[in-house]
Amino acid sequence: MSQTLSNPPLVSRGVAPVTRLAPVALPGPRLGLGLPALLLLAFGVVPQLGGEYWLGAILVPFLILSLAGLGLNLLTGYAGQTSLGSGGFMAVGAFATFGFVVHGGLPLPLAIFLAGLVTAGAGLVFGLPSDRIKGFYLMVSSLAAQFFFEWLFQKFPWFYNYGSSGTITLPRLELFGFDIGSAQGRYYVTLSTVVLLTWIAVSLTRSQIGRNWMAVRDMDTAAAVIGIPVYRSKVVAFAVSSFYLGIAGALWAFLYLGSASVQSFGISRSFQVLFIIIIGGMGSIAGNFIGAAFISLLPLAIDHIAQGFFAGHVDAGLLQNIQKAIFGLLIIGFLIKEPDGLARLLRTLGERLSNWPLRF
């Protein structure tokens, strides 16, 4: 019995059949045992063993700088957009938090979150020119944001509640009615915030938004050809990056410094955050923590060694310059050895150590 085919097979017409491929899901983060052990150590062991100095003066700034580096890395390392305005956006987060608490009477967690949204809005505005300018010129545009915010918060006393010193400080540090003014309380709040935002960043970089960022970073023309909304991706990257920087600025001002001024978020702060992602590794989540540890801990180690060997024999000003020179030479050496940052260098070293018995 013959069967009439209204549409003959493609093979009969000399055309190879098209195979439909199912969408491939990207694998999620592999947690393993290392991350839970690290979190257990950070939340359970470190607060019990670390003294007030280590918690308040070493670990809290390290975590906040890691968060600031993460914010800039999302913009530069993942989306490929240069910026030198990190300190200015941190200032927006700090002064906005102060305004929400002092003028608005909001609780601290809500004030910090809203300050992050305000900073995201500011970053979105300064990210609008990214469709027309890029590279060095975009960096100059972000530098204008840095100077604009410094001028803004100094010009209008309302931002620092008309205080004569021009500094901002919160009347009390409370979280859901509990005092968090101690070094341990500030450490727990900072650590919890950094862990939460790092988890969000990891999920974000593995989502469609993150893949769009990386496509724009690699070649924005090709990304536009395949249908990626290039301009929207750039603007979203500026907003998300600024959100992270705003929260980092609020934590830096009130959980680390206690009180801050515009000078606390000057251009040197922007360069410090930039050095973190360059040293740690752009396009790497772990690189932000490695770079922040390098920036935070290595100067202390150099100072301790220098004081032990040269204290009383070398002028204090000269000793400080020697420390800066050593720090700079180490940075140059690491970047020559591994331009992709310490994260890549440590990963390569770990792979070699894990495989070294096989060489014999």
LOBA-541586 format. One record per residue (C-alpha): residue number from 1; residue in one letter; x, y, z. Coordinates in Angstrom, 3 decimals, decimal comma, padded with zeros to 6 digits. Example, Ala and Ser with C-alpha at 12.3 -4.5 7.8 and 13.67 -1.06 7.14 Angstrom:
REM LOBA-541586
+-----+---+----------+----------+----------+
!   k ! r !       c1 !       c2 !       c3 !
+-----+---+----------+----------+----------+
!   1 ! a !  012,300 ! -004,500 !  007,800 !
!   2 ! s !  013,670 ! -001,060 !  007,140 !
+-----+---+----------+----------+----------+
REM end
This chain:
REM LOBA-541586
+-----+---+----------+----------+----------+
!   k ! r !       c1 !       c2 !       c3 !
+-----+---+----------+----------+----------+
!   1 ! m !  000,000 !  000,000 !  000,000 !
!   2 ! s !  001,583 !  003,236 ! -001,116 !
!   3 ! q !  001,700 !  006,270 !  001,119 !
!   4 ! t !  001,761 !  009,767 ! -000,321 !
!   5 ! l !  004,250 !  012,133 !  001,261 !
!   6 ! s !  003,357 !  015,776 !  000,987 !
!   7 ! n !  006,814 !  016,814 !  002,213 !
!   8 ! p !  009,513 !  014,380 !  001,047 !
!   9 ! p !  012,439 !  013,777 !  003,368 !
!  10 ! l !  015,387 !  016,146 !  003,164 !
!  11 ! v !  017,697 !  013,273 !  002,287 !
!  12 ! s !  015,738 !  012,519 ! -000,867 !
!  13 ! r !  016,278 !  016,113 ! -001,988 !
!  14 ! g !  020,038 !  015,907 ! -001,429 !
!  15 ! v !  020,024 !  017,906 !  001,796 !
!  16 ! a !  021,455 !  016,473 !  004,960 !
!  17 ! p !  018,964 !  016,283 !  007,814 !
!  18 ! v !  019,339 !  018,872 !  010,556 !
!  19 ! t !  019,906 !  017,465 !  014,010 !
!  20 ! r !  018,277 !  019,450 !  016,793 !
!  21 ! l !  020,571 !  019,789 !  019,744 !
!  22 ! a !  019,158 !  020,027 !  023,206 !
!  23 ! p !  020,306 !  023,083 !  025,166 !
!  24 ! v !  023,321 !  022,325 !  027,274 !
!  25 ! a !  023,138 !  023,434 !  030,898 !
!  26 ! l !  026,280 !  024,876 !  032,363 !
!  27 ! p !  027,511 !  023,044 !  035,417 !
!  28 ! g !  026,929 !  024,752 !  038,731 !
!  29 ! p !  029,608 !  025,613 !  041,240 !
!  30 ! r !  031,480 !  022,599 !  042,585 !
!  31 ! l !  031,536 !  023,122 !  046,292 !
!  32 ! g !  033,256 !  019,959 !  047,465 !
!  33 ! l !  034,550 !  019,898 !  051,004 !
!  34 ! g !  036,945 !  022,832 !  050,768 !
!  35 ! l !  034,361 !  025,609 !  050,803 !
!  36 ! p !  032,265 !  024,285 !  053,737 !
!  37 ! a !  035,460 !  023,749 !  055,731 !
!  38 ! l !  036,596 !  027,278 !  054,929 !
!  39 ! l !  033,239 !  028,733 !  055,984 !
!  40 ! l !  033,295 !  026,695 !  059,191 !
!  41 ! l !  036,768 !  028,013 !  059,897 !
!  42 ! a !  035,770 !  031,612 !  059,158 !
!  43 ! f !  032,536 !  031,588 !  061,169 !
!  44 ! g !  033,426 !  029,215 !  063,989 !
!  45 ! v !  037,151 !  029,086 !  064,631 !
!  46 ! v !  038,576 !  032,472 !  063,639 !
!  47 ! p !  036,303 !  034,591 !  065,905 !
!  48 ! q !  037,247 !  032,442 !  068,886 !
!  49 ! l !  040,992 !  032,472 !  068,264 !
!  50 ! g !  041,440 !  035,922 !  066,753 !
!  51 ! g !  041,829 !  038,834 !  069,107 !
!  52 ! e !  040,228 !  042,240 !  068,789 !
!  53 ! y !  043,138 !  043,570 !  066,757 !
!  54 ! w !  043,111 !  040,751 !  064,224 !
!  55 ! l !  039,351 !  040,797 !  063,809 !
!  56 ! g !  038,814 !  044,560 !  063,694 !
!  57 ! a !  042,032 !  045,832 !  062,140 !
!  58 ! i !  043,101 !  042,989 !  059,834 !
!  59 ! l !  040,245 !  040,708 !  058,823 !
!  60 ! v !  037,432 !  043,267 !  058,550 !
!  61 ! p !  039,323 !  045,559 !  056,109 !
!  62 ! f !  040,541 !  042,501 !  054,195 !
!  63 ! l !  036,962 !  041,296 !  053,684 !
!  64 ! i !  035,684 !  044,746 !  052,704 !
!  65 ! l !  038,488 !  045,280 !  050,196 !
!  66 ! s !  037,743 !  041,823 !  048,773 !
!  67 ! l !  034,134 !  042,894 !  048,285 !
!  68 ! a !  035,197 !  046,148 !  046,622 !
!  69 ! g !  037,555 !  044,217 !  044,348 !
!  70 ! l !  034,722 !  041,855 !  043,488 !
!  71 ! g !  032,545 !  044,784 !  042,472 !
!  72 ! l !  035,199 !  046,232 !  040,173 !
!  73 ! n !  036,102 !  042,801 !  038,819 !
!  74 ! l !  032,531 !  042,209 !  037,676 !
!  75 ! l !  032,824 !  045,377 !  035,604 !
!  76 ! t !  036,411 !  045,126 !  034,374 !
!  77 ! g !  037,346 !  041,456 !  034,546 !
!  78 ! y !  034,022 !  040,035 !  033,336 !
!  79 ! a !  032,419 !  042,837 !  031,307 !
!  80 ! g !  035,640 !  044,411 !  030,018 !
!  81 ! q !  034,773 !  047,990 !  031,040 !
!  82 ! t !  037,548 !  050,055 !  032,602 !
!  83 ! s !  036,920 !  052,250 !  035,626 !
!  84 ! l !  038,867 !  054,446 !  038,018 !
!  85 ! g !  035,890 !  055,646 !  040,023 !
!  86 ! s !  035,703 !  052,889 !  042,645 !
!  87 ! g !  036,484 !  055,227 !  045,532 !
!  88 ! g !  033,774 !  057,662 !  044,445 !
!  89 ! f !  031,119 !  054,966 !  044,295 !
!  90 ! m !  032,215 !  053,687 !  047,698 !
!  91 ! a !  031,716 !  057,224 !  048,987 !
!  92 ! v !  028,179 !  057,257 !  047,547 !
!  93 ! g !  027,367 !  054,088 !  049,483 !
!  94 ! a !  028,815 !  055,449 !  052,729 !
!  95 ! f !  027,128 !  058,861 !  052,581 !
!  96 ! a !  023,829 !  057,363 !  051,393 !
!  97 ! t !  023,834 !  054,922 !  054,321 !
!  98 ! f !  024,510 !  057,804 !  056,700 !
!  99 ! g !  021,622 !  059,776 !  055,195 !
! 100 ! f !  019,175 !  056,889 !  055,417 !
! 101 ! v !  020,055 !  056,207 !  059,071 !
! 102 ! v !  020,385 !  059,796 !  060,369 !
! 103 ! h !  017,853 !  061,643 !  058,212 !
! 104 ! g !  015,506 !  058,771 !  057,444 !
! 105 ! g !  015,684 !  056,799 !  060,696 !
! 106 ! l !  016,021 !  053,478 !  058,865 !
! 107 ! p !  017,639 !  050,398 !  060,429 !
! 108 ! l !  021,213 !  049,742 !  059,358 !
! 109 ! p !  020,635 !  046,647 !  057,149 !
! 110 ! l !  017,894 !  048,376 !  055,155 !
! 111 ! a !  019,952 !  051,567 !  054,937 !
! 112 ! i !  022,962 !  049,696 !  053,524 !
! 113 ! f !  020,798 !  047,864 !  050,984 !
! 114 ! l !  019,102 !  051,067 !  049,826 !
! 115 ! a !  022,474 !  052,792 !  049,682 !
! 116 ! g !  023,634 !  050,008 !  047,377 !
! 117 ! l !  020,639 !  050,684 !  045,119 !
! 118 ! v !  021,395 !  054,419 !  045,120 !
! 119 ! t !  025,001 !  053,673 !  044,165 !
! 120 ! a !  023,782 !  051,317 !  041,439 !
! 121 ! g !  021,712 !  054,170 !  040,032 !
! 122 ! a !  024,745 !  056,459 !  040,086 !
! 123 ! g !  026,825 !  053,807 !  038,344 !
! 124 ! l !  024,125 !  053,369 !  035,729 !
! 125 ! v !  024,197 !  057,105 !  034,950 !
! 126 ! f !  027,964 !  057,149 !  034,555 !
! 127 ! g !  027,797 !  053,955 !  032,521 !
! 128 ! l !  025,560 !  055,519 !  029,874 !
! 129 ! p !  028,524 !  056,876 !  027,834 !
! 130 ! s !  029,951 !  053,335 !  027,508 !
! 131 ! d !  028,047 !  052,926 !  024,235 !
! 132 ! r !  030,035 !  055,735 !  022,631 !
! 133 ! i !  033,417 !  055,613 !  024,368 !
! 134 ! k !  035,615 !  052,763 !  025,502 !
! 135 ! g !  039,083 !  051,922 !  026,761 !
! 136 ! f !  041,176 !  054,824 !  027,985 !
! 137 ! y !  038,424 !  057,374 !  027,340 !
! 138 ! l !  035,948 !  055,384 !  029,428 !
! 139 ! m !  038,508 !  055,288 !  032,225 !
! 140 ! v !  038,762 !  059,085 !  032,086 !
! 141 ! s !  034,956 !  059,278 !  032,252 !
! 142 ! s !  034,917 !  057,146 !  035,396 !
! 143 ! l !  037,693 !  059,316 !  036,826 !
! 144 ! a !  035,364 !  062,287 !  036,351 !
! 145 ! a !  032,826 !  060,436 !  038,511 !
! 146 ! q !  035,461 !  060,108 !  041,224 !
! 147 ! f !  036,168 !  063,829 !  041,304 !
! 148 ! f !  032,488 !  064,747 !  040,989 !
! 149 ! f !  031,466 !  062,768 !  044,061 !
! 150 ! e !  034,373 !  064,163 !  046,072 !
! 151 ! w !  033,230 !  067,673 !  045,183 !
! 152 ! l !  029,560 !  066,888 !  045,851 !
! 153 ! f !  030,008 !  065,512 !  049,356 !
! 154 ! q !  032,309 !  068,357 !  050,342 !
! 155 ! k !  030,221 !  071,142 !  048,814 !
! 156 ! f !  026,873 !  070,408 !  050,484 !
! 157 ! p !  026,974 !  070,052 !  054,297 !
! 158 ! w !  023,625 !  068,242 !  054,333 !
! 159 ! f !  025,401 !  065,055 !  053,323 !
! 160 ! y !  027,412 !  065,045 !  056,576 !
! 161 ! n !  024,596 !  066,525 !  058,719 !
! 162 ! y !  026,210 !  069,985 !  058,879 !
! 163 ! g !  029,025 !  068,771 !  061,122 !
! 164 ! s !  032,003 !  071,061 !  061,491 !
! 165 ! s !  034,526 !  068,277 !  060,848 !
! 166 ! g !  032,879 !  067,059 !  057,644 !
! 167 ! t !  032,921 !  063,459 !  058,854 !
! 168 ! i !  030,087 !  060,946 !  059,047 !
! 169 ! t !  029,528 !  058,512 !  061,888 !
! 170 ! l !  026,525 !  056,539 !  063,037 !
! 171 ! p !  025,085 !  057,132 !  066,515 !
! 172 ! r !  025,101 !  053,387 !  067,174 !
! 173 ! l !  025,790 !  050,129 !  065,399 !
! 174 ! e !  022,773 !  047,850 !  065,786 !
! 175 ! l !  021,497 !  044,871 !  063,846 !
! 176 ! f !  017,975 !  043,704 !  064,688 !
! 177 ! g !  018,328 !  045,252 !  068,133 !
! 178 ! f !  021,735 !  043,700 !  068,879 !
! 179 ! d !  024,826 !  045,811 !  069,394 !
! 180 ! i !  027,466 !  045,020 !  066,774 !
! 181 ! g !  029,999 !  047,616 !  067,876 !
! 182 ! s !  032,486 !  045,040 !  069,133 !
! 183 ! a !  035,223 !  043,694 !  066,888 !
! 184 ! q !  033,566 !  040,272 !  066,828 !
! 185 ! g !  030,170 !  041,720 !  065,934 !
! 186 ! r !  031,600 !  043,839 !  063,115 !
! 187 ! y !  033,515 !  040,819 !  061,838 !
! 188 ! y !  030,425 !  038,593 !  061,746 !
! 189 ! v !  028,328 !  041,205 !  059,920 !
! 190 ! t !  031,077 !  041,894 !  057,386 !
! 191 ! l !  031,786 !  038,217 !  056,794 !
! 192 ! s !  028,096 !  037,366 !  056,340 !
! 193 ! t !  027,636 !  040,222 !  053,867 !
! 194 ! v !  030,713 !  039,261 !  051,858 !
! 195 ! v !  029,740 !  035,577 !  051,730 !
! 196 ! l !  026,210 !  036,388 !  050,558 !
! 197 ! l !  027,314 !  038,842 !  047,873 !
! 198 ! t !  030,086 !  036,510 !  046,698 !
! 199 ! w !  027,555 !  033,710 !  046,250 !
! 200 ! i !  025,328 !  036,068 !  044,260 !
! 201 ! a !  028,304 !  037,117 !  042,121 !
! 202 ! v !  029,236 !  033,500 !  041,376 !
! 203 ! s !  025,650 !  032,739 !  040,363 !
! 204 ! l !  025,515 !  035,908 !  038,291 !
! 205 ! t !  028,666 !  035,133 !  036,336 !
! 206 ! r !  027,298 !  031,677 !  035,513 !
! 207 ! s !  023,955 !  033,047 !  034,334 !
! 208 ! q !  023,024 !  034,431 !  030,944 !
! 209 ! i !  023,939 !  037,917 !  032,162 !
! 210 ! g !  027,456 !  036,786 !  032,996 !
! 211 ! r !  027,869 !  035,034 !  029,662 !
! 212 ! n !  026,737 !  038,210 !  027,916 !
! 213 ! w !  029,319 !  040,206 !  029,860 !
! 214 ! m !  032,123 !  037,871 !  028,848 !
! 215 ! a !  031,035 !  037,918 !  025,215 !
! 216 ! v !  031,078 !  041,722 !  025,257 !
! 217 ! r !  034,474 !  041,671 !  026,945 !
! 218 ! d !  035,993 !  039,363 !  024,336 !
! 219 ! m !  034,582 !  041,178 !  021,286 !
! 220 ! d !  031,572 !  043,453 !  021,500 !
! 221 ! t !  031,087 !  043,557 !  017,701 !
! 222 ! a !  030,796 !  039,787 !  017,491 !
! 223 ! a !  028,501 !  039,804 !  020,526 !
! 224 ! a !  026,183 !  042,264 !  018,787 !
! 225 ! v !  026,155 !  040,100 !  015,645 !
! 226 ! i !  024,906 !  037,054 !  017,540 !
! 227 ! g !  022,123 !  039,070 !  019,155 !
! 228 ! i !  023,538 !  040,028 !  022,558 !
! 229 ! p !  022,296 !  043,441 !  023,748 !
! 230 ! v !  025,750 !  044,967 !  024,087 !
! 231 ! y !  024,781 !  048,400 !  025,383 !
! 232 ! r !  022,329 !  047,035 !  027,939 !
! 233 ! s !  024,919 !  044,519 !  029,145 !
! 234 ! k !  027,475 !  047,292 !  029,687 !
! 235 ! v !  025,040 !  049,494 !  031,594 !
! 236 ! v !  023,895 !  046,582 !  033,770 !
! 237 ! a !  027,544 !  045,786 !  034,532 !
! 238 ! f !  028,101 !  049,364 !  035,708 !
! 239 ! a !  025,008 !  049,202 !  037,911 !
! 240 ! v !  025,855 !  045,839 !  039,499 !
! 241 ! s !  029,484 !  046,831 !  040,042 !
! 242 ! s !  028,442 !  050,092 !  041,691 !
! 243 ! f !  025,972 !  048,247 !  043,935 !
! 244 ! y !  028,820 !  046,116 !  045,299 !
! 245 ! l !  031,120 !  049,109 !  045,664 !
! 246 ! g !  028,423 !  051,099 !  047,477 !
! 247 ! i !  027,907 !  048,366 !  050,051 !
! 248 ! a !  031,682 !  048,005 !  050,440 !
! 249 ! g !  031,906 !  051,759 !  051,048 !
! 250 ! a !  029,254 !  051,631 !  053,757 !
! 251 ! l !  031,010 !  048,746 !  055,488 !
! 252 ! w !  034,367 !  050,511 !  055,188 !
! 253 ! a !  033,053 !  053,714 !  056,745 !
! 254 ! f !  031,055 !  052,332 !  059,671 !
! 255 ! l !  032,251 !  048,784 !  060,398 !
! 256 ! y !  035,957 !  049,409 !  059,898 !
! 257 ! l !  036,811 !  053,104 !  060,255 !
! 258 ! g !  033,901 !  054,010 !  062,532 !
! 259 ! s !  033,795 !  057,498 !  061,028 !
! 260 ! a !  034,766 !  058,603 !  057,541 !
! 261 ! s !  035,110 !  061,656 !  055,354 !
! 262 ! v !  035,466 !  062,304 !  051,650 !
! 263 ! q !  039,231 !  061,801 !  051,997 !
! 264 ! s !  038,550 !  058,214 !  053,074 !
! 265 ! f !  037,418 !  057,481 !  049,514 !
! 266 ! g !  039,893 !  059,496 !  047,477 !
! 267 ! i !  041,632 !  058,560 !  044,268 !
! 268 ! s !  044,134 !  056,441 !  046,208 !
! 269 ! r !  041,250 !  054,171 !  047,239 !
! 270 ! s !  040,298 !  053,730 !  043,581 !
! 271 ! f !  043,857 !  052,737 !  042,711 !
! 272 ! q !  043,952 !  050,353 !  045,666 !
! 273 ! v !  040,848 !  048,511 !  044,438 !
! 274 ! l !  042,256 !  048,453 !  040,903 !
! 275 ! f !  045,535 !  046,955 !  042,153 !
! 276 ! i !  043,560 !  044,255 !  043,964 !
! 277 ! i !  042,006 !  042,896 !  040,779 !
! 278 ! i !  045,221 !  043,280 !  038,759 !
! 279 ! i !  047,309 !  041,427 !  041,325 !
! 280 ! g !  044,660 !  038,854 !  042,215 !
! 281 ! g !  043,516 !  038,191 !  038,660 !
! 282 ! m !  040,836 !  039,759 !  036,506 !
! 283 ! g !  037,890 !  037,551 !  035,682 !
! 284 ! s !  038,413 !  035,499 !  038,839 !
! 285 ! i !  036,227 !  035,440 !  041,942 !
! 286 ! a !  038,948 !  033,976 !  044,140 !
! 287 ! g !  041,424 !  036,508 !  042,762 !
! 288 ! n !  039,670 !  039,314 !  044,618 !
! 289 ! f !  040,381 !  037,685 !  047,972 !
! 290 ! i !  043,950 !  036,820 !  047,001 !
! 291 ! g !  044,617 !  040,357 !  045,786 !
! 292 ! a !  043,050 !  041,885 !  048,898 !
! 293 ! a !  045,151 !  039,641 !  051,119 !
! 294 ! f !  048,260 !  040,708 !  049,201 !
! 295 ! i !  047,398 !  044,401 !  049,496 !
! 296 ! s !  046,371 !  044,169 !  053,165 !
! 297 ! l !  048,782 !  041,697 !  054,715 !
! 298 ! l !  052,035 !  042,035 !  052,793 !
! 299 ! p !  052,710 !  045,655 !  053,883 !
! 300 ! l !  052,197 !  044,567 !  057,498 !
! 301 ! a !  054,656 !  041,706 !  057,044 !
! 302 ! i !  057,217 !  044,006 !  055,406 !
! 303 ! d !  056,766 !  046,545 !  058,204 !
! 304 ! h !  057,249 !  043,860 !  060,862 !
! 305 ! i !  060,416 !  042,558 !  059,197 !
! 306 ! a !  061,780 !  046,053 !  058,626 !
! 307 ! q !  061,143 !  047,053 !  062,227 !
! 308 ! g !  062,918 !  043,935 !  063,416 !
! 309 ! f !  066,041 !  044,467 !  061,301 !
! 310 ! f !  066,315 !  048,237 !  060,888 !
! 311 ! a !  064,459 !  049,805 !  063,833 !
! 312 ! g !  066,610 !  052,539 !  065,347 !
! 313 ! h !  069,188 !  052,334 !  062,546 !
! 314 ! v !  067,252 !  053,868 !  059,668 !
! 315 ! d !  065,209 !  057,055 !  059,609 !
! 316 ! a !  061,465 !  056,385 !  059,913 !
! 317 ! g !  060,644 !  058,255 !  056,677 !
! 318 ! l !  063,325 !  056,400 !  054,729 !
! 319 ! l !  062,170 !  053,114 !  056,215 !
! 320 ! q !  058,630 !  053,788 !  055,012 !
! 321 ! n !  059,884 !  054,534 !  051,504 !
! 322 ! i !  061,937 !  051,334 !  051,522 !
! 323 ! q !  058,816 !  049,379 !  052,447 !
! 324 ! k !  056,898 !  050,953 !  049,548 !
! 325 ! a !  059,739 !  050,172 !  047,153 !
! 326 ! i !  059,837 !  046,527 !  048,244 !
! 327 ! f !  056,071 !  046,294 !  047,919 !
! 328 ! g !  056,182 !  047,750 !  044,405 !
! 329 ! l !  058,989 !  045,421 !  043,306 !
! 330 ! l !  057,068 !  042,404 !  044,556 !
! 331 ! i !  054,005 !  043,513 !  042,593 !
! 332 ! i !  056,088 !  043,909 !  039,429 !
! 333 ! g !  057,711 !  040,516 !  039,976 !
! 334 ! f !  054,404 !  038,742 !  040,410 !
! 335 ! l !  052,924 !  040,399 !  037,325 !
! 336 ! i !  055,961 !  039,471 !  035,223 !
! 337 ! k !  055,796 !  035,887 !  036,424 !
! 338 ! e !  052,050 !  035,622 !  035,866 !
! 339 ! p !  050,268 !  038,547 !  034,120 !
! 340 ! d !  046,900 !  036,890 !  034,787 !
! 341 ! g !  047,315 !  037,402 !  038,503 !
! 342 ! l !  048,112 !  035,426 !  041,606 !
! 343 ! a !  044,948 !  033,343 !  041,262 !
! 344 ! r !  046,267 !  031,853 !  038,022 !
! 345 ! l !  049,763 !  031,473 !  039,463 !
! 346 ! l !  048,501 !  029,607 !  042,526 !
! 347 ! r !  046,229 !  027,447 !  040,375 !
! 348 ! t !  049,137 !  026,488 !  038,127 !
! 349 ! l !  051,329 !  025,786 !  041,130 !
! 350 ! g !  048,632 !  023,602 !  042,665 !
! 351 ! e !  048,261 !  021,603 !  039,445 !
! 352 ! r !  052,003 !  021,028 !  039,256 !
! 353 ! l !  052,180 !  019,924 !  042,880 !
! 354 ! s !  049,273 !  017,525 !  042,386 !
! 355 ! n !  050,926 !  015,947 !  039,343 !
! 356 ! w !  054,589 !  015,995 !  040,314 !
! 357 ! p !  054,915 !  012,253 !  041,230 !
! 358 ! l !  053,868 !  011,363 !  037,671 !
! 359 ! r !  057,008 !  012,997 !  036,255 !
! 360 ! f !  059,311 !  010,314 !  037,613 !
+-----+---+----------+----------+----------+
REM end
